[in-house]
Amino acid sequence: MRIDIISAVPPLLDGPLDHSIVHRAKENGLVEIFKHDLRDYTEDKHKKIDDYPYGGEAGMVLTPQPLFSCIEHLTSERSYDEIIFTAPDGETFNQEEANKLSLKENIIIVCGHYKGIDQRVRDTLITKEYTIGDYVLSGGELPAMVITDAIVRLIPNAIGDAGSALSDSFQDGLLEAPIYTRPASFKGMEVPEVLRSGDHKKIQQWKLEQSISKTKERRQDLYEKFKKDY
């Protein structure tokens, strides 16, 4: 898989993408991640990439020319399955979307900045728009890293134990059941006996019951959907 991330401030992408699971996936040749500085594609002699919005609204907007030039340059070299824009008014990014994207070969993620990007870019070039929550951030770099991390960890062999990713919260529409590790007794708190029983059928049943109970308590929306589909 190849992921190209376009940003007005590429240094904001440094850090999380260079460590842990994503770093190992890159080292093992499972994913390529390229960061593109939008200023490298502007035709403005002062390297300007933003301007005031029409209509008198406050703030600045990323202009269309650098974005068109960058995306057209990338798409001239290879085909892309999705060109994603991270936006507060996009579709909510969730595990189901991460699963779909993990099956793609080439993805572009466009990071907004300031007040966003010119609507003509969204209308013409963008194929998917995602938000990671009902709040506004300074730019799309954090959502881009969230999306990238969620995708990469699902790539086969990115995680040593493939079953770990498949048992994460949301994979089956439920929140994950409580998890415990050694010691069995800690400060008077005991690991549930069923988890130490070795009876895999009972353990799975316990985990399902716990997942349903937690989801009902914490995420009524997911619980109602689970009841409908189950």
C-alpha positions as CSV (number, residue, x, y, z in Angstrom):
1,M,0.0,0.0,0.0
2,R,1.0,3.6,-0.7
3,I,-0.3,6.6,1.2
4,D,0.5,10.1,0.0
5,I,-0.3,12.9,2.5
6,I,-0.5,16.5,1.2
7,S,0.0,19.2,3.9
8,A,0.5,22.9,4.2
9,V,2.7,22.2,7.3
10,P,4.4,18.7,6.7
11,P,6.4,18.9,10.0
12,L,3.1,18.4,11.8
13,L,3.1,14.9,10.4
14,D,6.4,14.0,12.0
15,G,6.4,11.6,15.0
16,P,3.5,9.2,15.2
17,L,4.1,7.9,11.6
18,D,7.7,7.2,12.4
19,H,7.3,4.9,15.4
20,S,5.6,1.7,16.6
21,I,3.3,-0.3,14.2
22,V,3.4,2.2,11.4
23,H,7.2,2.4,11.5
24,R,7.6,-1.4,11.5
25,A,5.1,-1.7,8.6
26,K,7.2,0.8,6.6
27,E,10.5,-1.0,7.5
28,N,9.0,-4.3,6.4
29,G,7.8,-3.0,3.1
30,L,4.1,-3.3,3.8
31,V,3.3,0.4,3.3
32,E,4.9,3.5,1.8
33,I,4.0,6.8,3.2
34,F,5.0,10.0,1.4
35,K,4.5,13.6,2.8
36,H,4.1,16.4,0.3
37,D,4.6,20.1,1.0
38,L,1.9,22.1,-0.7
39,R,4.2,25.0,-1.0
40,D,6.4,23.0,-3.4
41,Y,3.5,23.2,-5.9
42,T,2.4,26.8,-5.7
43,E,3.0,29.1,-8.7
44,D,3.1,32.1,-6.5
45,K,6.5,33.7,-6.3
46,H,6.1,34.2,-2.6
47,K,5.1,30.6,-2.0
48,K,1.7,31.7,-0.9
49,I,-0.9,28.9,-0.8
50,D,-3.8,30.7,0.9
51,D,-6.1,33.6,0.3
52,Y,-9.2,35.4,1.8
53,P,-12.5,33.8,1.1
54,Y,-15.1,35.4,-1.2
55,G,-18.1,36.7,0.7
56,G,-16.2,38.5,3.4
57,E,-15.9,35.6,5.9
58,A,-13.0,35.8,8.4
59,G,-10.0,33.5,8.0
60,M,-7.9,32.2,5.2
61,V,-8.6,29.3,2.7
62,L,-6.1,27.1,0.8
63,T,-6.2,28.1,-2.8
64,P,-7.1,25.6,-5.6
65,Q,-4.0,25.9,-7.8
66,P,-1.4,24.2,-5.5
67,L,-3.8,21.4,-4.6
68,F,-4.7,20.8,-8.2
69,S,-1.1,20.8,-9.3
70,C,0.0,18.4,-6.5
71,I,-2.8,15.9,-7.0
72,E,-2.6,16.0,-10.8
73,H,1.2,15.4,-10.5
74,L,0.6,12.3,-8.3
75,T,-2.3,10.9,-10.3
76,S,-0.2,11.3,-13.5
77,E,2.3,8.8,-12.1
78,R,-0.2,6.1,-10.8
79,S,-3.9,5.5,-10.2
80,Y,-5.4,6.2,-6.7
81,D,-8.3,4.3,-5.2
82,E,-9.3,7.2,-3.0
83,I,-8.4,10.9,-2.6
84,I,-9.5,11.8,0.9
85,F,-10.0,15.2,2.4
86,T,-10.1,15.5,6.2
87,A,-13.0,17.9,7.0
88,P,-15.2,18.7,10.0
89,D,-18.3,18.2,7.8
90,G,-17.1,14.9,6.4
91,E,-18.4,11.4,7.0
92,T,-17.5,10.1,10.5
93,F,-14.4,7.9,10.1
94,N,-15.0,4.6,11.9
95,Q,-13.6,1.0,12.0
96,E,-15.8,-0.1,9.0
97,E,-14.2,2.7,6.9
98,A,-10.7,1.8,8.1
99,N,-11.4,-1.9,7.1
100,K,-12.4,-0.8,3.6
101,L,-9.4,1.5,3.1
102,S,-7.0,-1.1,4.3
103,L,-7.8,-3.1,1.2
104,K,-6.8,-0.3,-1.2
105,E,-3.5,0.0,-2.9
106,N,-3.0,3.8,-3.3
107,I,-4.5,6.6,-1.2
108,I,-4.1,10.3,-1.1
109,I,-5.0,12.2,2.0
110,V,-5.4,16.0,1.7
111,C,-5.0,18.0,5.0
112,G,-7.0,21.1,5.2
113,H,-5.6,24.2,7.0
114,Y,-6.9,27.5,8.2
115,K,-10.6,27.6,7.2
116,G,-10.2,24.7,4.8
117,I,-9.8,24.3,1.0
118,D,-11.4,25.9,-2.0
119,Q,-14.7,24.1,-2.7
120,R,-13.7,23.4,-6.4
121,V,-11.0,21.0,-5.1
122,R,-13.6,19.1,-3.1
123,D,-16.1,19.1,-6.0
124,T,-13.6,18.0,-8.7
125,L,-10.8,15.9,-7.1
126,I,-11.9,14.5,-3.7
127,T,-13.6,11.1,-3.6
128,K,-14.0,10.7,0.2
129,E,-14.3,13.2,3.1
130,Y,-13.8,12.2,6.7
131,T,-14.1,13.7,10.1
132,I,-12.8,12.1,13.3
133,G,-15.2,13.9,15.6
134,D,-17.5,16.8,16.1
135,Y,-14.8,19.4,16.8
136,V,-12.5,21.6,14.9
137,L,-8.7,21.3,14.8
138,S,-6.1,23.7,13.5
139,G,-5.4,21.5,10.5
140,G,-6.1,18.1,9.0
141,E,-2.7,16.6,9.9
142,L,-3.9,15.0,13.1
143,P,-6.9,13.4,11.4
144,A,-4.6,12.2,8.6
145,M,-2.4,10.5,11.1
146,V,-5.4,8.9,12.8
147,I,-6.7,7.6,9.5
148,T,-3.3,6.3,8.5
149,D,-2.6,4.5,11.7
150,A,-6.1,2.9,11.7
151,I,-5.5,1.7,8.1
152,V,-1.9,0.5,8.5
153,R,-2.5,-1.7,11.6
154,L,-5.0,-3.7,9.5
155,I,-2.6,-4.5,6.7
156,P,-1.7,-8.3,6.9
157,N,1.5,-8.8,9.0
158,A,1.6,-5.2,10.2
159,I,0.7,-6.6,13.7
160,G,2.5,-9.7,14.8
161,D,-0.8,-11.3,16.1
162,A,-3.3,-10.8,13.4
163,G,-6.1,-11.8,15.7
164,S,-5.4,-8.8,17.9
165,A,-6.7,-6.4,15.3
166,L,-9.7,-8.5,14.5
167,S,-10.8,-8.5,18.2
168,D,-10.5,-4.8,18.7
169,S,-13.5,-2.6,19.6
170,F,-15.9,-1.9,16.8
171,Q,-14.8,-4.8,14.6
172,D,-18.0,-6.6,15.4
173,G,-20.1,-3.5,16.1
174,L,-19.5,-3.8,19.9
175,L,-17.0,-2.3,22.4
176,E,-14.3,-4.7,23.5
177,A,-14.8,-6.7,26.7
178,P,-12.7,-6.0,29.7
179,I,-9.1,-7.4,29.4
180,Y,-6.8,-8.6,32.2
181,T,-3.2,-9.8,32.5
182,R,-1.1,-11.3,35.2
183,P,-1.0,-11.4,38.2
184,A,-4.4,-13.0,38.7
185,S,-4.7,-11.2,42.1
186,F,-3.6,-7.6,42.5
187,K,-4.3,-5.4,45.5
188,G,-7.3,-7.6,46.4
189,M,-8.7,-7.4,42.8
190,E,-9.2,-10.7,41.1
191,V,-9.3,-11.7,37.4
192,P,-12.7,-13.2,36.7
193,E,-12.6,-16.9,37.3
194,V,-14.0,-17.8,33.9
195,L,-11.0,-16.2,32.2
196,R,-8.7,-18.6,34.1
197,S,-10.9,-21.7,33.5
198,G,-9.4,-22.7,30.2
199,D,-12.9,-23.3,28.8
200,H,-12.8,-21.4,25.6
201,K,-16.5,-21.7,24.9
202,K,-17.4,-20.2,28.2
203,I,-14.7,-17.5,27.8
204,Q,-16.1,-16.4,24.5
205,Q,-19.6,-16.4,25.8
206,W,-18.4,-14.2,28.8
207,K,-16.6,-11.8,26.5
208,L,-19.7,-11.5,24.3
209,E,-21.9,-10.8,27.3
210,Q,-19.5,-8.2,28.6
211,S,-19.2,-6.5,25.2
212,I,-22.9,-6.2,24.8
213,S,-23.3,-4.9,28.4
214,K,-20.5,-2.3,28.0
215,T,-21.9,-1.2,24.6
216,K,-25.4,-0.8,26.0
217,E,-24.1,1.3,28.8
218,R,-21.7,3.5,26.9
219,R,-22.8,3.6,23.3
220,Q,-26.5,3.2,23.0
221,D,-26.3,4.0,19.3
222,L,-24.0,1.0,18.6
223,Y,-26.1,-1.2,20.9
224,E,-29.3,-0.4,19.0
225,K,-27.6,-1.1,15.7
226,F,-26.2,-4.4,17.1
227,K,-29.7,-5.5,18.3
228,K,-31.1,-4.8,14.9
229,D,-28.5,-6.7,12.9
230,Y,-27.9,-9.5,15.4
